[in-house]
Amino acid sequence: MTYFHCMKQQFRYLIMKTTRILTPFFVFLTWTGFSQSETVTIKTHQVIENIYMLEGRGGNIAISTGNDGVFMIDSQFAPLTPKIIRAIKQLSDKDIKFLANTHHHGDHTGGNENISKLGTPIIAHDNVFKRIASNTKQSHAALPVITFNDKLSLHINDETVMIFHVKQAHSDSDSMFYFSKNNVLHTGDVYFNGRYPYIDLKSGGSVNGYIEAIKKSLILLDDDSKIIPGHGALSNKAEYEFFLNMLETLKSKVMAAIKNGKTEEDVISDSSITSTYDVLGYGNAYINSERIRRIFYQSLMN
């Protein structure tokens, strides 16, 4: 084996080892700092009439267009702002009147500063303000200027958007957005379509809160509802209910293991807990099977 090959193997091992322990926010910083030239395509999906979902890198963006201007939900990563703006301009020639955030994570708020510099006010839950304000890596311009504690109604583009906080779900800063006229729900990261969710325990998230948040939003939905998830493809009520059933099934199995005296390592190593959903590819994204079992154990033990 050549010296060069040995060094390459050691470097690859170091990267793999380091990646396992990176926090999602540090991954965000690494991506924005070192991979700005990476080719990312912003894909536009029409949800219904004047509502669209923009898919790129990071959380899915919702766009509402109309006579009042553009209402934008989430902003992905800062380097993508020019591409996102170009995609929006294909839908409307009006200004972005408001930007709202579903929560505080960088893959949903990384472009806040860029959008705010266009003269666009930002709307978010109180805890989004607190968490961005305490983050030295994001500037004052990324902060929301309109915040709320529990719920807020936004009347724009002949639509009433019901904005409501869900507690201790994906984090402590989550809000969902329901377009009441068009029957469209943007869940933010309280829904990862077709994959295991990231539940940020260090930022106030919890398994029980996550499940209750989904149940709370399901009251609004019917079989014709369209759902924009935080990550994954455009969805519907049936898929959302399947996701909820998956979470409740994992909770039941992990709780049974805890009651039987199983340790955290026992649960992490027990692939039977998640096997039903592993074969469907739920563990093929950022949160793999072992990580979701760890998250469930840690959350349910607290």
N, C-alpha and C positions, 0 to 999 in steps of 0.2 A: 504494500500500500504506500503510495507516495505521500510526501510531507503535505503537499497541497490538499490531497484527499482527506488526510487525517484532520487538518485544520478545518476543512469544510464540514466534516462530520461533527467536530466539537462545537462549531458555531451553530449548526442546526440544532444540536441538543440543547445548547444554551438558550436559543430562541424559544424552543418548545417548553423548556422548564420555566422560563421567565413568563411566557404567555399564560401559563396556568394560574399564576398568582397575581396577574394584573387585574386591577379593579376596572369595571366598565368605564369609569371616567378617565382613567389613565390610558386605556385603549383609545378613547376618544381623543385625548391629547396627542398620543402618538400618531394616530391617523392624520389629524389635522396638521400636525407639525412636519411630518415626513412624507406623506403620500398625497400631497395636494395635486400632483400631476397625474394621479391615477385616473383612468377613464371611467367615468360614471355617466350613465344615461338616465335622464329623468323621463320616466314613462308616465303618460297621462291616461287615466282611466275615467270615462264618464260614468258616474254613479247613477244619476238621474237628472234630467233637465239641466239646471244650472249648477249642479254640484259635481265636483271632480275629486279624484284621489291621485296625488302625485307620488310615485314610487321612485326612490333613488337609493341613497345610502343613509340609513338611519330610519327614524320613525316615519310612517306614512303621513303625508300632508293632505289636509282637506282644503278645498277651495270652493267658495261660494261666489258666484258672479251675478251682477244685476245692475240696476240703475244707480244704486247707492255706492257702488264700488266693489272692491274685492275684499272678502273676508277670508283670512288665511289661518289655519290651525296647524301649529308647529312649523319649525324652520330648518330641521336637519342640521348638517354641518356647515360651518362658515364658508369653506372653499367652494361649496356647491351653490351659493347664493346666485351668482350670475346665471347659471344654468336654470335654476328654479325660476328666476325672474323671467327668463326667456320663455319658459314653458307657460307661465301665467299670462304673458303677453299674447300668447297664441289663443287664449281663452277670453281675454278682456283687455281693452285699451285703457281702462280706468285704473286709478291708483289703488294701492292696498290700503284700505281704510282702517282695518284693524288686523293685528296679529294676536292670536291667543295661543297659550301653551297648555298641553294636557298635563304636564308635570315638569320637573326641573332638570332631568337628565340631558347631558350634552348632545345626544343624537337627536333631540327634539328642540333644543334651545340654542344650538351652536350658531345658528344664523340670526339670532335675535338682534345683535348689535348692528349687523348690516341692514336689516329691515328697518330698524328704528331710525337709522340715519336717513331713510327716505321720508321721514316725517310721520311714520306709522306708529301709533300708540299700541302698547302691548298689554294684553289682559291675561291674568292668571290668578290662581289661588294664592292666599296669603303666604303659604309655606313655600311656593315657588320663589316669591320675592325673598324670603328669609334665606333659602338655600343658595340662590344665585348671589345674593349680597354677601354671604359668608365665604364664597368661592373666589379666591384671589386670582384665579385663571380667567374669570369672566369680568368684563368691564361694567361700569355703571350703566352704560347704554344698553346692556342686555336685559336690564331689569324691567318687569312690568310696571306700568304707571297707573293701571287700574287693577285693584285686587279685591277679592271677596272672601268671605269666610265659609259660607254654606252653599249658596246658589245665586245665580244671576241670570237675567233674561236679556238677550240682545235682539233688537228688532232691526233687521237689515235685509235688503233685497226681497221685500214682500214675504218675509219669513220671520218667525219667532224661534230663536235658538235658545233652548233651555240648557244652561250650563250648571252642572251640579257636582259638588265635591263628594268623593267617596273615601271613607276613612281607612287608614292603615291597610291599603290594598297592595298595589305595586310599590308604593312608597307612601309618605304622609302628605304628598302634594298633588294627588291625582284628581283630575276632573274629567267628566264625560260631557259630550256636546250632542244634544238631540235637536235635529232640524224637524220641528213638529209638523210643518206643512208637507214636507217631502218625505217624512218618515225615514230619516237617515240618522244613524248614530255613529259618532266617532268615539271609540272607547279609550284611545291612548293605549298605554301598555297594560291595561287591565284585560287585554285580549291579545294573545299571540296566536294567530290562526295556523293550525296544523303543526304546532310545535310547543314544547314545554315553555312556560313563561319564566321570565326573570323576576323574582320577587326580592326586592331590595330590602332585606331585613335591617341593614345598617341605617337606612333612611326611613324607617318606620313602617315598612311593608310587613304583611303577615299573610299566612295561608287563609286564616279565617276571614280576615278583612277582604281579601281578594275574592273569595267565594261569595261573600255577602254583597260585594259591589256588583258582581255579575247578576245576582238575583234581583237587586234593586233596579238595575237597568232593564232587565227582561220584562218588567211590568209595562214598559213603554212600547214593546215590540209586538208585531204580528207577523204572519207568514209573508207579507209583502215588504217587510223592513229590509233596508240595506245597511250593512255594518262595515265601517272602515276600521280595521284593527290597527293597533300600534305597529304591528309587524305582520307581514303575510298578505295573502291575497284578499281582495274584496269578498265579503262574507254575507251570511244571512242568519236568521234566527235558529234554524235547525243545526247549523254548524256551531253556533254559539252555545246552544244547549248541550251539544256533544262535548264541547270543551269544558263546560261546567261539570258534566258528568264525569269526565276524566279527572278533574281536580277533586271531586268528592270521593271518587274511587281510591285515588292515591291517599287522600287524607284518612279514609277508613282503614286502609291497609297499614299505613304507618302508625296510626293510633293503636291498632291491634298489636303491632310489633312492640311498641313502647309499653303497653300494658303487660306484655309477656316478658318484660325485662330486657329487651334487646337494646344494645348500645348503639351509638351513632355509627360506629364502624360496621356493626352488624347490618344495619339498615342500608348503608351505602353499598355494601357488598351483595345485598339480596336483590338480584336482578328480577326475581319473580314479581316484585312489587310493581314494576313498571312494564313488564314484558308485553302486556296487551297493546300498549301504545308505542312501545319501542319498535315493534314490527310495522307500525304505520308511519315510522319516520319522525316521530315527535322529538327524539333525542339527537337528530342530525344537525341541529342549529347550534346557537351559542350555548344554550343550556342542555347539556347531554343528560343521559339517564342517571349517572352517578350524582351529578350536581343537583338535579331536581329532588332526588331522595335525601340528599344532605339538607337542602333548603327546607323541605317538609319536616324533617326530624327537628332541626334547630328551631323552627317556628312553633311547632306543636309542643315542644318541651318547655317553652317560655310562657 
